[in-house]
Amino acid sequence: MNVYKPSKIRNIVLLGHAGSGKTTLAETMLFESGSKKRRGSIEQKNTSSDYHEVEHEKGKSVFSSLLNLDWRGSKINLIDTPGTADYIGEVVGALRVADTAIFALNAEYGVEVGTELHWKYTEKYNIPSLIIVNKPDNEYSDFQKTVDMAKERFGRGVVVVQYPYSEGEDFHAIIDVLKMTMYEFPEDGGKPDKLPIPDSHKSQAELLHNELVETVAENDETLLDLYLEQGELTESQMREGLHQSLLNRDIFPLFCCCAKRNMGTGRVMGFLGNVAPDPLEANLPKSVEGEDIKLDTNADPLMFIWKNSSESHVGDMLYFKSYGGTVKSGQDLVNHTTGNGVRVSGLYWINGNKRVEANKIPTGDLAAAVKLKNTGVNDTLHPKDGEVAIEPIHFPEPVIRTAIELKQEGEEDKLGNALHQLQREDPSMKIEHSQELKQVIVHGQGEEHLAVIKYALETRFNLELEYIQPKIPYRETITKTVRTEYKHKKQSGGAGQYAAVSMLMEPLTDNMPEHNDLKVRDTQEIELEWGGKLIFRNCIVGGVIDNRFMPAILKGIMEKMEAGPLSNCRVRDLRISVYDGDMHSVDSNDAAFRTAALMAFRKGFLDAKPKLMEPIYDIEVTVPANYMGDVMSDISTRRGQIMGMDSEGSIQKIKAQVPLEELDHYATRLKSITQGSARYSREFSHYDQVPHDIQQRVMEETMDMQEA
């Protein structure tokens, strides 16, 4: 395979809502360029990108796929991405290494929620973007409505380059207002005839042409002067103006094509080769310190790992972008994250599930490597004396969780290893081995995401398991000040155990009062790892408890705080003052005082009007306006509190606070009531007291579990 100069490389990511036709578009580009002799289809399960078994079952993209083709001397790397929000991690990784984004819009539905989500990331990474209105042959196609929605959401930078001569079943031609030509396609697609624009469309085409030229000229003072002087811009001036405006995200050219019938993709690829930026110009990486990193073809090799796809006979296939110099097989580099040396051995050009061995990868290109020891996503590889570390990809926080229950005992280690491998491949999932809840909890981006993880555990790792309801990490505290005591006395033949502890337990508040009958000798302020504080005070006078036993008393208290009396969850925000007790010269020891403190704490806690607290999350729901009422009503049934609303065109944003217990299946419910058009994000906010009936229920469940 040819090695291309950076100026001839185009790294393109295909984005858009599920069902907008990205995979078919990629397939048609490969076919039109000659990279494939036959076009595959999703229905026949033979496309180059959606090649995993789970994708065949679902009939849509689940993973991002790297493809490549040659179009008239330019190498176009295509990254086909999933459109479902559940797989957003695949999209974020691809966006990080792409230099141009193509948004596919379904001509029937226009700008959908998945597109909104992807657009935010292109804004974040400042990626040049163009738009393709796909499926104009659909009987419900509405090109103008789609254009209006795009302009409303993405701004006046959206400018029409092409529009359909006719829509629906009659679609067969595209009018290009940049070239001022009509492309008429044969029935089965392919190479079009170039025809003059019909008289019936001349006025509309000229209007759009002038709008396009004026938009380009407005973003460049030199071109504006030329336009005002000449009344027109030459083709080369337009190309340069479009290039710079695209690079600056001042303009978002909008094309039209029918990917399924192979109509219009060649023109898009020509635009990419002639106008789209190369890797030396767009989406330059930043260092971990936030400084721009310029790509230098003469510098030392610099690799950034953006994707990991494990293959049974190969192991980890690590996808990377070359950000400097030339990456060659046999080079010895250093993993900046671990500091360990790495030998670069197998390098490959990737085209879906096919790969071709490569000897060297130039600056700006995308490829994959195998056998990179102890290397994974977000790692930077450079020579021994290099110091540059590229800023890692920041994957979105999960929005759903489930617990795993194995059907066979003794497979815990196997499960742990499998989950570790899956997380290496998919950093958008999180694994929690909760000692507090005594559960293995998987956090994901949605029900579909969790289903794919379960599918991998069962088919790849041969584990039998089921998903069960995850427990809630409640917190416990007290609302009343109490004095409590406990005497531990145990005799069993030889030396026995004896300890007595008296303590004052108080809810922790600001400006707490002192007690005249207590003399504080020592204070420890302990920041609890699960949140909140414990203030532990030694108020012993007269030596009734020796100082050497105070750590054992604290240990007993902490032991019970890690498994509170109400729910077996953790306790927080207390002040405990040990003020009296008793000991024996022979029978008193650390174990006795630990037990006495634990039992005194438990007794006092239950007498101090304890309350149960639950985690509250901030959520933000992005939803079309026509579903807003349904979503707000549903939030209220989940004990949620609406905190605010905002709008971006026809898309509404609802901010609310909802208890975690009510969010466990919220992603599924949200899809159901909005027909899959809404999405949400969540972030932990604080703990708040649960209603009395829930506290009673949890206490009863805990008691039943302890008895069992």
Summary of the structure (lengths in Angstrom):
residues: 708
radius of gyration: 31.8
end to end distance: 66.4
largest distance: 111.3
contacts: 2403
relative contact order: 0.09
helix: 31%
strand: 32%
